[in-house]
Amino acid sequence: MRHHGGLTPSQARAAALERYPYEPDDAPFRGLVFHDEAWHWAMSVIHGDRYMVELPGLAQPSAEYRALE
């Protein structure tokens, strides 16, 4: 969200936590709702739900993003 959305680190963290709240390791059904990668959710917030159609180059995470995993 910093690179593609131009957000500061603190803004990016707040936006990510708002969309993808932290769930403790022992939380039942942890991650069940968010079966898509964080990349997808960030691109949807930044570019809208049609980002894959309108910006097909963003349909898959960039190599730079993959390097962070």
C-alpha positions, -999 to +999 in steps of 0.1 A: +000+000+000+030+022+004+044+016-030+012+014-051-010+036-030+015+062-019+007+058+017+031+065+045+042+034+066+018+043+094-011+050+070-004+017+052-004-003+085-037+014+096-053+006+063-041-030+063-054-036+099-087-020+090-092-044+060-073-074+074-075-073+112-050-092+133-061-126+145-041-144+173-026-177+163-050-196+185-082-179+172-107-204+158-111-202+121-082-178+118-078-166+082-110-183+070-125-151+055-093-139+040-085-168+016-070-144-009-036-129-005-030-096+011-019-083-023-054-088-036-070-069-008-045-040-010-050-036-048-088-037-043-086-009-018-061+012-038-075+007-073-111-006-068-126-041-073-121-041-111-083-036-108-076-070-124-096-060-155-085-024-157-049-029-146-041-065-156-004-060-147-014-059-111-034-092-112-004-111-097+019-099-070+051-082-082+085-098-079+093-071-054+063-081-033+071-118-035+106-110-023+091-098+010+074-130+018 
